[in-house]
Amino acid sequence: MMWDMGSDPLSQKCKLTKTVVINLIRYSKILEKNPREIVLLKSLPCHWGRCLFCDYIDDNEEDDHYINKVNKEVLKNVTGEFKQLEVINSASVFQLPKESLEEIKNVAYSKGIERLYFESHYHYKDRLDEIRDYFKGIDIIFKCGIESFDHDFRNNYLNKGVHFDDYKEVAKHFESICLLVGIKGQTREMIARDIEILEKHFKYGCINIYVENTSPVKRDEELINWFRDNYSYLEEYDNIEILWNNTDFGVGGDANENQNK
């Protein structure tokens, strides 16, 4: 291992305040498009942790032992039946402790996983090969949350902390991007441009329709209805996924509520 995620100076900027503990669903299978298994793992604090719209980081922990314990149990569910595994966590792959990464590696090799999907903040664009080298022999797809290619909206409102001059800079490092649609203050013109860039310049994409959470960011129903009327055709594309609800991949919901249905 060439790096130590726990000592990442950016990670030290984020201190957590826990309010509500939810028993999240952490393993599922995506069956309809690009079939794969998916796990929602715990991680160390997000190195950025300041996105205005995000309360996902409430799942962060600072206790490596507890993180590894949870993740080991979650990874026991992986069967390898689709030869593909997506690993998401409430930060970047670089915030997963070394022991958790070792467990992912062991499971991937033992179950015959041929492709792994990881999340990474744009800040780590020059370190992606560290992960590729660590999982040598397995195809790695990095998903990067760009949210919007409109600089002002992305950084001055959403506070994403992702800075680049041109979408081509993103495409040099990431095959797959995530876009966010349906926020008050977003415009049809912004979305149209975002979708055009995704379709023409990226191999894969995930479009997240915004669902209100504990953040101050509000959902724009009119804008979402417009998007549905004009861009539902993207659901027919093999390389683009639309999450109309943030739990559409089967993870992230309250396991207790799911059991009571």
HUDABEL-V718037 format. One record per pair of residues at least 12 apart in sequence whose C-alpha atoms are under 7 Angstrom apart, sorted by the first residue. I is the first residue (numbers start at 1). GAP is how many residues later the second one is. If there is no record, write none. Layout:
# HUDABEL-V718037
I & GAP
I & GAP
This chain:
# HUDABEL-V718037
5 & 89
5 & 90
5 & 91
5 & 92
6 & 91
10 & 37
10 & 38
11 & 34
11 & 35
11 & 36
13 & 34
14 & 31
14 & 32
14 & 33
14 & 35
18 & 40
22 & 232
23 & 231
23 & 232
23 & 233
24 & 228
24 & 229
24 & 230
24 & 231
25 & 226
25 & 227
25 & 228
25 & 229
25 & 230
26 & 13
26 & 14
26 & 15
26 & 48
26 & 225
26 & 226
27 & 12
27 & 13
27 & 47
27 & 50
27 & 224
28 & 222
28 & 223
30 & 219
33 & 205
35 & 47
36 & 46
36 & 48
36 & 49
36 & 50
37 & 47
37 & 48
37 & 49
38 & 47
38 & 48
38 & 49
39 & 47
39 & 48
39 & 49
40 & 47
40 & 48
40 & 49
40 & 211
41 & 30
41 & 47
41 & 48
42 & 17
42 & 18
42 & 19
42 & 25
42 & 29
42 & 47
42 & 48
43 & 17
43 & 18
43 & 24
43 & 46
43 & 47
43 & 48
43 & 52
43 & 53
43 & 54
44 & 16
44 & 17
44 & 18
44 & 51
44 & 52
45 & 15
45 & 16
45 & 17
45 & 46
45 & 50
46 & 44
46 & 45
46 & 46
46 & 49
50 & 109
51 & 107
51 & 108
51 & 109
52 & 106
52 & 107
52 & 163
52 & 165
53 & 105
53 & 162
53 & 164
54 & 161
55 & 159
55 & 160
56 & 34
57 & 33
57 & 34
59 & 31
60 & 30
64 & 33
68 & 31
68 & 32
71 & 29
72 & 31
79 & 32
80 & 31
80 & 32
80 & 33
83 & 29
83 & 30
83 & 31
83 & 32
84 & 29
84 & 30
84 & 31
84 & 32
85 & 28
85 & 30
85 & 31
85 & 32
86 & 30
86 & 31
86 & 32
87 & 30
87 & 31
88 & 30
88 & 31
92 & 27
92 & 28
92 & 29
93 & 25
93 & 26
93 & 27
105 & 30
114 & 24
114 & 25
115 & 23
115 & 24
115 & 25
116 & 22
116 & 23
116 & 24
116 & 25
117 & 23
117 & 24
117 & 25
118 & 23
118 & 24
118 & 25
119 & 23
119 & 24
119 & 25
120 & 22
120 & 23
120 & 24
121 & 23
121 & 24
122 & 22
122 & 40
125 & 48
141 & 34
142 & 32
142 & 33
142 & 34
143 & 31
143 & 33
143 & 34
143 & 35
144 & 30
144 & 32
144 & 33
144 & 34
145 & 32
145 & 33
145 & 34
146 & 31
146 & 32
146 & 33
147 & 31
147 & 32
147 & 33
148 & 31
148 & 32
148 & 46
149 & 45
150 & 40
171 & 30
171 & 31
175 & 27
175 & 28
175 & 29
176 & 26
176 & 27
176 & 28
176 & 29
177 & 27
177 & 28
177 & 29
178 & 27
178 & 28
178 & 29
179 & 27
179 & 28
179 & 29
180 & 27
180 & 28
180 & 29
180 & 30
181 & 27
181 & 28
181 & 29
182 & 27
182 & 28
182 & 37
182 & 38
182 & 39
182 & 41
182 & 42
183 & 27
183 & 35
183 & 36
183 & 37
184 & 34
184 & 35
184 & 36
203 & 36
204 & 35
204 & 36
205 & 34
205 & 35
205 & 36
206 & 34
206 & 35
206 & 36
207 & 34
207 & 35
207 & 36
208 & 34
208 & 35
208 & 36
208 & 38
209 & 34
209 & 35
209 & 36
211 & 34
211 & 35
